[in-house]
Amino acid sequence: RARPSMFESEGMCLSLPRSCTIDGMDISTTQTYNASPSAVTQALLSSELAAKRAKLARVDDYTHTVDGSKATTVVNVPAERLPSKARTFARNGAKVTITTVASGDGVTYTVDPHGLPAEVSAALKLSGDATTTADLSATLKVKIPLLGGKIEKRAAGMVDRLLAKDAKLVEEVIEE
């Protein structure tokens, strides 16, 4: 059998930087990058990062557009790539739109799961000069009666690993 996609093996990816503490599914994290805040912002909005994230997730069907300080990524995941429990809610696959907006010293992420019973929001505060500290605050809520809490707890165990992988991708884009 082929290697499972990130969606099968690790759940949906929160594509943000690392070093994570989790309180329920409120996520706080700090990552340091050897680049200016503007270089980090450019990387976070870039098509290069979107392509690396899609490759990591083994997703072929996505679009990414950048319009100034706003980037929009639309990902289509076939049903067979979703965890079996998620297929109950997404028999024809899942479409997720991620909107990234840079403003001042911050970057916000808005995730529209297009009908899936989940909410994800995140804000990243960037500070520094030649080295950037990125402080993330994010929230994940799964809105499935009786099961939502279990799914959130399972996802909590995967968040640090996923954030570490994503931070590495951001660093690769900065270095390019």
Stockholm file with secondary structure:
# STOCKHOLM 1.0

chainA/1-176         RARPSMFESEGMCLSLPRSCTIDGMDISTTQTYNASPSAVTQALLSSELAAKRAKLARVDDYTHTVDGSKATTVVNVPAERLPSKARTFARNGAKVTITTVASGDGVTYTVDPHGLPAEVSAALKLSGDATTTADLSATLKVKIPLLGGKIEKRAAGMVDRLLAKDAKLVEEVIEE
#=GR chainA/1-176 SS CCCCCHHHHHCSCCCSCCCEEEETTEEEEEEEESSCHHHHHHHHHCHHHHHHHHHHHTCCCEEEEEETTEEEEEEEECGGGSCHHHHTTCTTCEEEEEEEEEETTEEEEEEECTTSSEEEEEEEEEEESSSEEEEEEEEEEECCTTTHHHHHHHHHHHHHHHHHHHHHHHHHHHHC
#=GC SS_cons         CCCCCHHHHHCSCCCSCCCEEEETTEEEEEEEESSCHHHHHHHHHCHHHHHHHHHHHTCCCEEEEEETTEEEEEEEECGGGSCHHHHTTCTTCEEEEEEEEEETTEEEEEEECTTSSEEEEEEEEEEESSSEEEEEEEEEEECCTTTHHHHHHHHHHHHHHHHHHHHHHHHHHHHC
//
